[in-house]
């Protein structure tokens, strides 16, 4: 590991994040290359990977992401923070191995899993049978019936909960649903398929887990750095000690910087750090976009005074408005796609509103073409009230 090389300000960190996350300007990249560049797209809401790439790519064609999902070149699975992410298939094995101890502990040691009468050892015995069953895509109902047969006498609701935990631990990919507007559904039509045989992590191999974590740290710093140990641990939901060990093992691939608050930051050598005064165009971000969740200190992009407005009490992270690289409001599609409502948390200059109007027109086209109700279930947060100083509807 290289010695302390420089000091970087909070605004410098913001610009580094935007550059690496393709948010300083839409870039002419293919979907697969873009997914690798940004490391992972949080994907528990089916529309969000599409909105995330629309914000980042010039001429983004959602059909290209459809094809990548259909061909399992981009795969959707439980990964970092025990949350659904879309990642490039070539990255899946390492990222899944890196978070194996976290996922195993959170799912197979959960009292709700053990209430089924199964142990971690039992799960390991069941795994080969499960993987054989899902060599072809299987629906939720078929898999629940299979699992219920392995836990006779367990109440149906409890068995479903235990099954959910087993399949989140197992190396499974979500199977695309042909008629779903965003490639997947969040209802009982969803299906699962075994990760390709050459893509499954050797989860019982401590060396493979350590190697996977080194790759995760390397990729995280390239896509989100510079960052602290706590930031990396937050992104992956792994112990800080494991992160420190991985950083030591990366040696001269990593350099240290000083934050203006005295924090020790780590980065890959040669990572992009644009000037602080580089322009950051407005963006209308996806729900749960990774730039809001990838750091222990979310103030890099999300000002502390707005955090409770954006991150709701149940964990929902609303679609946000970036102005000059920082969250300045929220947005939603209204009236069955008649327009995009942009709500600002602070007064914005007219030229910013004009730029947001252009963004809203493009976003509305993406959403209405596919599913005008993509985020409709979250409208209740607007009904309950948000600290918006001004709201405008564009595209109606």
Secondary structure, DSSP 4 states (H G I P E B T S, - for coil): ---EEEEE-HHHHHHHHHHHTT-SS-B---HHHHHHHH--EE-SSTTHHHHHHHHHBTT--HHHHHHHHHTTSEEEEE-GGG-EEEEEHHHHHHHHHHTHHHHHHHHHTSHHHHTTT--HHHHHHHHHHHHHHTTS-EEHHHHHHHHHHHSTTS-HHHHHHHHHHHHHHSSEEEEP-TT-TTS--SSTT-EEEEPPGGG---TT-HHHHHHHHHHHHHHHHHHH-SB-HHHHHHHHT--HHHHHHHHHHHGGGEEEEEETTS-EEEEETT-----TT-----EEPPTT-GGGTS-SSGGGTS-GGGHHHHB-TTS-B--EEEETTEEEEEEEEEGGGTEEEEEESS---HHHHHHHHHHHHHHHHHHHHH-TTTTGGGTHHHHH----SEEEEE--
